[in-house]
Amino acid sequence: MKKHFWKNRQWVTIATEEIVIGVIVMLHYQQLDLRLPPALGLLDDAPVGIAYLLIGATLLVNSLWDFYWHYIRLVLIALSGGMWTLLTVSYAMNDIYRSSVTIVPFIFAVITANVLFSAWEEPRYKLKGGEYH
């Protein structure tokens, strides 16, 4: 497990960030402005926080045991990237609606870029479910 931790430490970090965001959203939900479109306004509700927590926990287990069968790594990376992208967009739009600038969308944008760069560096055979090509 130590070997997989050091090999997948960027995914362990991303999974930990997702777990923390899931807990924060569950504890401090309804922070977004009510004038946001419903699809983006729901991203800070408690049930969605549980989804963030589950995605992060599954990615953490996947990273520590380094299994990649049946495209699970690809699915988890896509879910993580989508989650961080939606959070970045929703909090950026929230700042636009409130006519203020906060650091939260910028932090989420950095994490989103980290997910995308980590996905780019991921070996292709892991993304294809273990097929060596």
Residue pairs with C-beta under 8 A, 6 or more apart in sequence:
1 64
1 65
4 63
4 64
4 65
4 66
5 12
5 63
5 64
7 66
8 63
8 64
8 66
10 114
10 118
10 121
11 59
11 62
11 63
11 118
12 60
12 63
12 64
13 114
14 59
14 80
14 111
14 114
14 115
14 118
15 56
15 57
15 59
15 60
15 63
15 80
16 56
16 60
17 56
17 111
18 52
18 53
18 55
18 56
18 59
18 80
18 83
19 52
19 53
19 56
19 57
19 60
20 56
21 49
21 52
21 56
21 87
22 49
22 50
22 51
22 52
22 53
22 54
22 55
22 56
23 49
23 53
24 49
25 44
25 45
25 46
25 48
25 49
25 52
26 46
26 49
26 50
26 53
29 44
29 45
29 46
29 49
30 44
30 45
31 44
32 40
32 41
32 43
32 44
32 90
32 91
32 94
33 41
33 94
33 97
33 98
34 41
35 97
36 90
36 93
36 94
36 97
37 93
40 86
40 89
40 90
40 93
41 90
42 48
43 86
43 87
43 90
44 90
52 83
55 76
55 79
55 80
55 83
56 80
58 76
59 76
59 80
62 68
62 72
62 73
62 76
68 125
68 126
68 127
68 129
68 130
69 129
69 130
70 129
71 127
71 128
71 129
72 129
73 122
73 126
73 127
73 129
74 127
74 128
74 129
77 115
77 118
77 119
77 122
77 127
80 115
81 112
81 115
81 116
81 119
84 108
84 111
84 112
84 115
85 112
87 108
88 105
88 108
88 109
88 112
91 102
91 104
91 105
91 108
92 105
92 109
95 101
95 102
95 104
95 105
124 133
125 131
125 132
125 133
